[in-house]
């Protein structure tokens, strides 16, 4: 990893490790394009993004990135099947209205999908809900109930069960703490998770 593109975000480091050089990558909810720019310049990836926030798109354009202004809940009809090696849905899936539809679309247009989300069942969230009787606020869930963009509050176990129900194969999984990955009891201890999934044939 070149010095110029170091990042403090552990999820970005994980995704960087997953994606192979020269891959075709679509990032759904790419934000300001930091990750896409990182992959394009450090891994020579052929990248494209989709983002709904106009200010974030301007930042992407400043980086020279190709980003389309659209809502991922409306689907990916303009993309043929398997037109990307990886489709990234990192920290945006829980904000979609139609999470199942978006995941299925990601798996249609990509050979693999990388899904990252905050783990609602981590210990701090459980503690706040059980002992304080209020909606949890954690590093990975930093919003109050009245201004959170999250529409779906799921756990690592929830996502594993979803994959089993939908006949989706989990190729790899990474469980993230504050500064490093979690090895034991991830559903209890991890703040975030990153899964690599594909369709079963």
URCORRA-V817057 format. One record per pair of residues at least 4 apart in sequence whose C-alpha atoms are under 6 Angstrom apart, sorted by the first residue. I is the first residue (numbers start at 1). J is the second residue. If there is no record, write none. Layout:
{{I & J} {I & J}}
//
This chain:
{{12 & 16} {21 & 43} {21 & 44} {21 & 45} {22 & 44} {22 & 45} {23 & 45} {23 & 85} {24 & 46} {24 & 84} {24 & 85} {25 & 47} {25 & 84} {25 & 86} {25 & 87} {26 & 47} {26 & 48} {26 & 49} {26 & 87} {27 & 49} {27 & 87} {27 & 88} {28 & 50} {28 & 88} {28 & 89} {29 & 50} {29 & 51} {29 & 92} {30 & 49} {30 & 51} {31 & 56} {32 & 56} {32 & 59} {32 & 60} {33 & 37} {33 & 60} {38 & 42} {39 & 43} {39 & 45} {40 & 44} {40 & 45} {48 & 66} {48 & 67} {49 & 67} {50 & 67} {50 & 68} {51 & 69} {52 & 69} {52 & 70} {52 & 71} {60 & 65} {61 & 65} {81 & 108} {81 & 109} {82 & 109} {82 & 110} {82 & 111} {83 & 109} {84 & 110} {85 & 110} {85 & 111} {86 & 110} {86 & 112} {86 & 113} {87 & 106} {87 & 110} {87 & 113} {88 & 113} {88 & 114} {89 & 114} {89 & 115} {90 & 115} {90 & 116} {91 & 116} {91 & 117} {93 & 99} {94 & 150} {94 & 151} {94 & 152} {95 & 149} {95 & 150} {95 & 151} {106 & 110} {107 & 113} {112 & 197} {112 & 198} {113 & 196} {113 & 197} {114 & 195} {114 & 196} {115 & 194} {115 & 195} {116 & 193} {116 & 194} {117 & 192} {117 & 193} {118 & 140} {118 & 191} {118 & 192} {119 & 155} {119 & 191} {119 & 192} {120 & 153} {120 & 154} {120 & 155} {121 & 155} {122 & 188} {122 & 189} {122 & 190} {123 & 188} {123 & 189} {125 & 136} {126 & 130} {127 & 131} {128 & 132} {128 & 136} {129 & 133} {129 & 134} {129 & 135} {129 & 136} {137 & 141} {137 & 142} {138 & 142} {143 & 148} {144 & 148} {154 & 158} {156 & 187} {163 & 167} {163 & 168} {168 & 198} {168 & 199} {168 & 200} {169 & 197} {169 & 198} {169 & 199} {169 & 200} {170 & 197} {171 & 196} {171 & 197} {172 & 195} {172 & 196} {173 & 194} {173 & 195} {174 & 193} {174 & 194} {175 & 181} {175 & 182} {175 & 190} {175 & 193} {176 & 181} {176 & 182} {176 & 190} {176 & 191} {176 & 192} {176 & 193} {177 & 181} {177 & 182} {177 & 190} {177 & 191} {186 & 190}}
//
